[in-house]
Structures are given as C-alpha cells and as structure tokens.
Amino acid sequence: MNSIKKIMFILILIFMSLFIFQKNTLIIKDLSKDSIIFLNKISPGDEFTMRWMHSVELQPWEEIFRIDQNHNIVLDRTRFKSFGAGVPDSAGNKTEIKNGYVIFSGIDRKMPDLKYGVSDFAKHTFLFKNKELKLYEIVENGNGIKFDSVQMRLFKYYFLKIKILASNL
C-alpha cells in the first residue's frame, strides 16, 4: 500500500507541474487560419533564420534572429548576394563580404511584431536547430505568418505540440 501512495503522490506532482511550470516558446502562426504551424522551446542565445529569394534582385536573402536574455526576438544580422532596389547600403555596426555574401551584423533590433508574407516565388524557408520548414509548402501563397516568443504552461505546450503533430499526419 505504501508503494501505491508513493506512486500516486508522484503522479499528482507531475500533473500539477504541468499547470504550474512554464516554458519559453517560439511560435509561428499562420495568420489566415489562426493556427500554429511551429512550436519549440527557446533559450537566450538561440538563433533562427528566415531565407527567401529577393523579388527584385532574384538572389537569396537571409535574416538571422536571436533570442535575447529577456526572450525577445532580435534581428541580429542579414546575408544577401547583391545590392539593389530596396536594399539599404548599410545596417548594424559591421559590414563584411564572406563567401560571396554581403553580411550586415550587429543590427540588434527587437522585433515585437515579426510578420512575413509567404510566397511560392520567394520560397520562404524557416531554419531552427537543424530543422528546415518550407513555409511556402505549408502556408497558402500570399498569406501571412507571425512569430512570437511567449511563456507557456507546460500543459499547453505539450497539448499544442501533439496537436501540430496530429495535423501533420
């Protein structure tokens, strides 16, 4: 009987922790469907990249974001092949050319309302921790996505994670 009480106590603690503890989470939401298409825990220093084909220059473009100490999404640097229409002549505090790319780094701009319009032409792709998400295959052409960094209770995090997995079956 003692072992049953111990097991019950442990199960109750686990169940309660799901509603008490929180996880810092990166979310990508499809705005047209108001649905979450990506959800993952994040820590300060984590980075993710948005990659696409520039519509005028027809060259690859990347924006690299990092998660700061307060779990804000911060634009850290950009990488692109060539200057042209709509491309600033500088950004951040360092400009270099590496492997044929112009890199503006040290931009350090908080992005509290980070949105993108996804297109089949631009082939918007999200990269995070060895994961590649071809957004143009998930989100309808011309629709928007939004990135958020939020704290979420463990119960909700795991519920949404299962929901996303189930919708991809």
C-alpha contacts under 8 A as a table, 3 or more apart, distances in Angstrom:
res1	aa1	res2	aa2	distance
1	M	4	I	5.18
1	M	5	K	6.43
2	N	5	K	5.16
2	N	6	K	6.29
3	S	6	K	5.02
3	S	7	I	6.17
4	I	7	I	5.10
4	I	8	M	6.12
5	K	8	M	5.07
5	K	9	F	6.04
6	K	9	F	5.05
6	K	10	I	6.17
7	I	10	I	5.13
7	I	11	L	6.14
8	M	11	L	5.07
8	M	12	I	6.10
9	F	12	I	5.14
9	F	13	L	6.23
10	I	13	L	5.07
10	I	14	I	6.19
11	L	14	I	5.08
11	L	15	F	6.06
12	I	15	F	5.05
12	I	16	M	6.04
13	L	16	M	5.13
13	L	17	S	6.06
14	I	17	S	5.15
14	I	18	L	6.56
15	F	18	L	5.41
15	F	19	F	7.21
16	M	19	F	5.41
16	M	20	I	6.30
17	S	20	I	4.93
17	S	21	F	5.59
17	S	154	L	7.69
18	L	21	F	6.08
18	L	153	R	6.68
18	L	154	L	4.81
18	L	155	F	4.72
19	F	153	R	5.90
19	F	154	L	6.38
19	F	155	F	5.77
20	I	153	R	6.63
20	I	154	L	7.65
21	F	153	R	5.73
21	F	154	L	6.02
22	Q	151	Q	6.02
22	Q	152	M	5.09
22	Q	153	R	4.13
22	Q	154	L	5.39
23	K	41	K	6.49
23	K	151	Q	5.50
23	K	152	M	5.29
23	K	153	R	6.21
23	K	154	L	6.19
23	K	157	Y	7.52
24	N	41	K	5.64
24	N	42	I	5.61
24	N	43	S	7.04
24	N	71	H	7.34
24	N	149	S	7.02
24	N	150	V	5.75
24	N	151	Q	4.49
24	N	152	M	6.39
25	T	39	L	6.68
25	T	40	N	5.52
25	T	41	K	4.36
25	T	42	I	5.38
25	T	149	S	5.61
25	T	150	V	5.30
25	T	151	Q	5.96
25	T	152	M	6.74
26	L	38	F	7.76
26	L	39	L	5.68
26	L	40	N	5.41
26	L	41	K	6.18
26	L	42	I	6.22
26	L	147	F	7.11
26	L	148	D	5.78
26	L	149	S	4.69
26	L	150	V	6.61
27	I	36	I	6.84
27	I	37	I	7.71
27	I	38	F	5.58
27	I	39	L	4.69
27	I	40	N	6.88
27	I	146	K	7.98
27	I	147	F	5.65
27	I	148	D	5.17
27	I	149	S	6.39
27	I	150	V	7.67
28	I	36	I	5.87
28	I	37	I	5.75
28	I	38	F	5.00
28	I	39	L	6.67
28	I	145	I	6.56
28	I	146	K	5.58
28	I	147	F	4.68
28	I	148	D	6.61
29	K	34	D	6.48
29	K	35	S	5.48
29	K	36	I	4.31
29	K	37	I	5.68
29	K	38	F	7.12
29	K	145	I	5.43
29	K	146	K	5.24
29	K	147	F	6.60
30	D	33	K	5.68
30	D	34	D	5.58
30	D	35	S	5.34
30	D	36	I	6.19
30	D	37	I	6.52
30	D	139	V	6.69
30	D	143	N	7.59
30	D	144	G	6.26
30	D	145	I	4.69
30	D	146	K	6.81
31	L	34	D	4.81
31	L	35	S	6.99
31	L	143	N	7.12
31	L	144	G	5.43
31	L	145	I	5.35
31	L	146	K	6.77
32	S	143	N	6.20
32	S	144	G	6.71
36	I	39	L	7.23
36	I	164	I	7.33
37	I	164	I	6.69
38	F	164	I	7.52
39	L	160	L	7.79
39	L	161	K	6.66
42	I	46	D	6.46
42	I	67	I	7.54
42	I	71	H	7.90
43	S	46	D	5.74
43	S	67	I	6.77
43	S	71	H	7.10
44	P	66	R	7.72
44	P	67	I	4.97
44	P	68	D	4.98
44	P	69	Q	4.99
44	P	70	N	7.39
44	P	71	H	6.12
45	G	66	R	5.97
45	G	67	I	5.33
45	G	68	D	6.07
45	G	69	Q	7.53
46	D	66	R	5.54
46	D	67	I	5.41
47	E	64	I	6.83
47	E	65	F	5.47
47	E	66	R	4.19
47	E	67	I	6.36
47	E	128	F	6.80
47	E	129	K	7.88
48	F	64	I	5.85
48	F	65	F	5.40
48	F	66	R	6.43
48	F	126	F	7.30
48	F	127	L	5.60
48	F	128	F	4.69
48	F	129	K	7.48
49	T	62	E	6.52
49	T	63	E	5.65
49	T	64	I	4.45
49	T	65	F	6.16
49	T	126	F	5.81
49	T	127	L	5.05
49	T	128	F	6.68
50	M	62	E	5.61
50	M	63	E	5.35
50	M	64	I	6.58
50	M	124	H	6.94
50	M	125	T	5.80
50	M	126	F	4.81
50	M	127	L	6.49
51	R	60	P	7.07
51	R	61	W	5.70
51	R	62	E	4.46
51	R	63	E	6.67
51	R	123	K	7.88
51	R	124	H	5.70
51	R	125	T	5.10
51	R	126	F	6.44
51	R	127	L	7.88
52	W	60	P	5.75
52	W	61	W	5.47
52	W	62	E	6.64
52	W	122	A	5.12
52	W	123	K	5.41
52	W	124	H	4.56
52	W	125	T	6.30
53	M	58	L	5.80
53	M	59	Q	5.42
53	M	60	P	4.48
53	M	61	W	5.90
53	M	121	F	7.51
53	M	122	A	4.45
53	M	123	K	6.46
53	M	124	H	7.49
54	H	57	E	5.51
54	H	58	L	5.01
54	H	59	Q	5.43
54	H	60	P	6.06
54	H	61	W	6.13
54	H	122	A	6.52
55	S	58	L	5.52
55	S	59	Q	7.99
55	S	121	F	7.93
55	S	122	A	6.66
56	V	84	G	7.77
56	V	85	A	6.84
57	E	82	S	7.26
57	E	83	F	7.81
57	E	84	G	6.41
57	E	85	A	7.47
59	Q	80	F	7.19
59	Q	81	K	6.03
59	Q	82	S	7.21
60	P	80	F	6.02
60	P	81	K	6.53
61	W	78	T	7.48
61	W	79	R	5.84
61	W	80	F	4.57
61	W	81	K	7.17
62	E	78	T	5.53
62	E	79	R	5.01
62	E	80	F	6.37
63	E	75	L	7.15
63	E	76	D	7.79
63	E	77	R	6.08
63	E	78	T	4.48
63	E	79	R	6.54
64	I	75	L	6.23
64	I	76	D	5.77
64	I	77	R	5.30
64	I	78	T	5.99
65	F	73	I	6.47
65	F	74	V	5.36
65	F	75	L	4.46
65	F	76	D	5.17
65	F	77	R	7.05
66	R	73	I	5.97
66	R	74	V	5.33
66	R	75	L	6.58
66	R	76	D	6.23
67	I	70	N	7.78
67	I	71	H	5.28
67	I	72	N	5.54
67	I	73	I	5.04
67	I	74	V	6.18
68	D	71	H	5.10
68	D	72	N	5.44
68	D	73	I	6.76
68	D	74	V	6.80
69	Q	72	N	7.45
71	H	149	S	6.50
71	H	150	V	7.89
72	N	110	K	6.62
72	N	111	M	7.42
72	N	112	P	7.27
72	N	149	S	6.41
73	I	110	K	5.88
73	I	111	M	5.51
73	I	112	P	6.84
73	I	148	D	7.72
73	I	149	S	6.73
74	V	108	D	5.93
74	V	109	R	5.28
74	V	110	K	4.27
74	V	111	M	5.57
75	L	107	I	6.30
75	L	108	D	5.60
75	L	109	R	5.13
75	L	110	K	6.32
75	L	111	M	6.75
76	D	105	S	6.12
76	D	106	G	5.71
76	D	107	I	5.13
76	D	108	D	5.06
76	D	109	R	7.03
77	R	92	G	7.56
77	R	103	I	6.92
77	R	104	F	5.40
77	R	105	S	4.21
77	R	106	G	6.22
77	R	107	I	5.83
77	R	108	D	7.86
78	T	103	I	5.64
78	T	104	F	5.32
78	T	105	S	6.62
79	R	101	Y	6.00
79	R	102	V	5.64
79	R	103	I	4.60
79	R	104	F	6.71
80	F	101	Y	5.29
80	F	102	V	5.41
80	F	103	I	6.77
81	K	100	G	6.38
81	K	101	Y	4.71
81	K	102	V	6.01
82	S	101	Y	7.51
82	S	102	V	7.10
83	F	87	V	5.79
83	F	88	P	7.76
83	F	89	D	7.53
84	G	87	V	5.54
88	P	91	A	7.06
90	S	95	T	7.08
90	S	104	F	6.79
91	A	94	K	7.60
91	A	95	T	7.68
91	A	104	F	5.65
91	A	105	S	7.28
91	A	107	I	6.16
92	G	95	T	7.74
92	G	104	F	5.98
92	G	105	S	5.38
92	G	106	G	4.63
92	G	107	I	3.67
92	G	108	D	7.12
93	N	104	F	7.50
93	N	105	S	6.32
93	N	106	G	5.18
93	N	107	I	6.59
94	K	103	I	7.97
94	K	104	F	5.81
94	K	105	S	5.25
94	K	106	G	6.28
95	T	102	V	7.11
95	T	103	I	5.63
95	T	104	F	4.71
95	T	105	S	6.47
96	E	102	V	5.87
96	E	103	I	5.31
96	E	104	F	6.83
97	I	100	G	6.34
97	I	101	Y	5.45
97	I	102	V	4.55
97	I	103	I	6.04
98	K	101	Y	5.31
98	K	102	V	6.61
98	K	103	I	7.29
104	F	107	I	7.21
111	M	114	L	5.48
112	P	148	D	7.62
113	D	146	K	7.39
113	D	147	F	7.33
113	D	148	D	7.60
114	L	146	K	5.78
114	L	147	F	5.44
114	L	148	D	7.41
115	K	144	G	6.79
115	K	145	I	5.54
115	K	146	K	4.39
115	K	147	F	6.36
116	Y	144	G	5.56
116	Y	145	I	5.42
116	Y	146	K	6.64
117	G	142	G	5.91
117	G	143	N	5.63
117	G	144	G	4.29
117	G	145	I	6.41
118	V	122	A	7.52
118	V	123	K	7.56
118	V	124	H	5.93
118	V	135	L	6.94
118	V	136	Y	6.04
118	V	139	V	6.90
118	V	140	E	7.56
118	V	141	N	6.03
118	V	142	G	5.45
118	V	143	N	5.76
118	V	144	G	5.91
118	V	145	I	7.21
119	S	122	A	5.39
119	S	123	K	6.10
119	S	124	H	6.62
119	S	136	Y	5.87
119	S	140	E	7.78
119	S	141	N	4.76
119	S	142	G	5.29
119	S	143	N	7.61
120	D	123	K	5.19
120	D	124	H	7.59
120	D	136	Y	5.34
120	D	137	E	7.82
120	D	141	N	5.70
123	K	134	K	7.25
123	K	135	L	7.44
123	K	136	Y	5.58
124	H	134	K	6.47
124	H	135	L	5.63
124	H	136	Y	5.74
125	T	132	E	6.89
125	T	133	L	5.68
125	T	134	K	4.57
125	T	135	L	5.41
125	T	136	Y	7.23
126	F	132	E	5.75
126	F	133	L	5.03
126	F	134	K	6.47
126	F	135	L	6.80
127	L	130	N	6.95
127	L	131	K	5.61
127	L	132	E	4.64
127	L	133	L	6.41
128	F	131	K	5.15
128	F	132	E	6.67
134	K	137	E	5.61
134	K	138	I	6.89
135	L	138	I	5.02
135	L	139	V	5.72
136	Y	139	V	5.52
136	Y	140	E	6.91
136	Y	141	N	6.68
137	E	140	E	7.51
139	V	143	N	6.58
139	V	144	G	7.90
140	E	143	N	5.68
152	M	156	K	6.55
152	M	157	Y	6.15
153	R	156	K	5.46
153	R	157	Y	6.22
154	L	157	Y	4.94
154	L	158	Y	6.13
155	F	158	Y	5.46
155	F	159	F	6.05
156	K	159	F	4.97
156	K	160	L	6.02
157	Y	160	L	5.35
157	Y	161	K	6.09
158	Y	161	K	4.92
158	Y	162	I	6.14
159	F	162	I	5.31
159	F	163	K	6.21
160	L	163	K	4.85
160	L	164	I	6.12
161	K	164	I	5.25
161	K	165	L	6.27
162	I	165	L	5.05
162	I	166	A	6.05
163	K	166	A	5.11
163	K	167	S	6.19
164	I	167	S	5.17
164	I	168	N	6.45
165	L	168	N	5.29
165	L	169	L	6.77
166	A	169	L	5.40
